[in-house]
Amino acid sequence: MKRICFTLQVKRHRLDEYRERHRQVWPEMQHALRETGWKNYSLFLREDGLLIGYLETEDFEAALTGMAGREVNARWQREMTDFFESADRRAADEQMHPLSEVFHLD
């Protein structure tokens, strides 16, 4: 199992709405994430908009590809795109680039 951590930047004026949307993640979206190998998935949001994502998966590229093929993910990403700082307006799941792990305490 691989541990994946990534960062994104949420627009400061959309923080409250972003939090609210994640209190109500669609059940079919949650099911798709689980089905495509996203385990122990968490998001953490700082007041300046820094978003830290963490998940565990066997294969991150396969997990991303699996979600990319899901209609529910396409709908979710369309609704969420405007929440993120992005020069090219790519969907958040296209901007996830894992950070390098430098330490892990078993």
TAZI-V798576 format. One record per residue. N is the residue number from 0. SS is DSSP state (helix for helix, strand for strand, loop for the rest). PSI is psi in whole degrees, 0 to 359 (999 if undefined). D_CENTER is the distance of its C-alpha to the mean C-alpha in Angstrom with 1 decimal. Layout:
BEGIN
N,SS,PSI,D_CENTER ; N,SS,PSI,D_CENTER
END
This chain:
BEGIN
0,loop,131,18.0 ; 1,strand,142,15.8 ; 2,strand,131,13.8 ; 3,strand,133,10.8 ; 4,strand,137,9.8 ; 5,strand,162,8.2 ; 6,strand,150,8.8 ; 7,strand,169,8.4 ; 8,strand,115,11.2 ; 9,strand,140,11.5 ; 10,loop,133,15.1 ; 11,helix,322,17.3 ; 12,helix,357,19.2 ; 13,helix,8,16.2 ; 14,helix,312,15.0 ; 15,helix,317,16.9 ; 16,helix,323,15.8 ; 17,helix,314,12.1 ; 18,helix,315,13.0 ; 19,helix,316,15.2 ; 20,helix,326,12.8 ; 21,helix,352,10.7 ; 22,helix,345,14.1 ; 23,loop,43,14.6 ; 24,loop,131,11.8 ; 25,loop,137,14.0 ; 26,helix,322,15.6 ; 27,helix,332,15.5 ; 28,helix,316,11.7 ; 29,helix,318,11.7 ; 30,helix,315,14.5 ; 31,helix,318,13.0 ; 32,helix,312,10.1 ; 33,helix,317,13.0 ; 34,helix,332,15.3 ; 35,loop,13,13.4 ; 36,loop,14,13.3 ; 37,loop,114,10.1 ; 38,strand,149,12.1 ; 39,strand,42,12.1 ; 40,strand,126,8.3 ; 41,strand,150,8.3 ; 42,strand,139,7.2 ; 43,strand,135,10.3 ; 44,strand,125,11.6 ; 45,loop,159,14.8 ; 46,loop,340,17.5 ; 47,loop,4,17.5 ; 48,loop,355,13.9 ; 49,strand,123,12.5 ; 50,strand,127,8.9 ; 51,strand,125,8.6 ; 52,strand,143,6.0 ; 53,strand,137,8.2 ; 54,strand,166,9.0 ; 55,strand,138,12.2 ; 56,strand,157,13.2 ; 57,loop,323,16.5 ; 58,loop,105,15.2 ; 59,helix,317,11.9 ; 60,helix,318,13.3 ; 61,helix,323,14.6 ; 62,helix,317,11.4 ; 63,helix,315,9.9 ; 64,helix,319,13.3 ; 65,helix,317,13.7 ; 66,helix,324,10.9 ; 67,helix,333,12.3 ; 68,loop,4,15.6 ; 69,loop,131,14.8 ; 70,helix,322,16.2 ; 71,helix,324,14.1 ; 72,helix,319,10.9 ; 73,helix,317,13.1 ; 74,helix,314,14.1 ; 75,helix,314,10.8 ; 76,helix,321,9.8 ; 77,helix,317,13.4 ; 78,helix,333,13.3 ; 79,helix,343,10.3 ; 80,helix,317,11.5 ; 81,helix,353,14.1 ; 82,helix,342,12.2 ; 83,strand,145,11.3 ; 84,loop,121,14.1 ; 85,loop,126,14.6 ; 86,loop,328,18.0 ; 87,loop,7,17.6 ; 88,loop,30,15.3 ; 89,loop,153,13.0 ; 90,loop,152,10.0 ; 91,helix,320,6.7 ; 92,helix,347,6.0 ; 93,helix,353,9.5 ; 94,loop,359,9.2 ; 95,loop,112,7.2 ; 96,loop,117,10.5 ; 97,loop,142,11.1 ; 98,loop,156,13.5 ; 99,loop,131,16.9 ; 100,loop,130,17.8 ; 101,loop,347,21.2 ; 102,loop,143,22.1 ; 103,loop,125,21.5 ; 104,loop,115,23.9 ; 105,loop,999,24.6
END
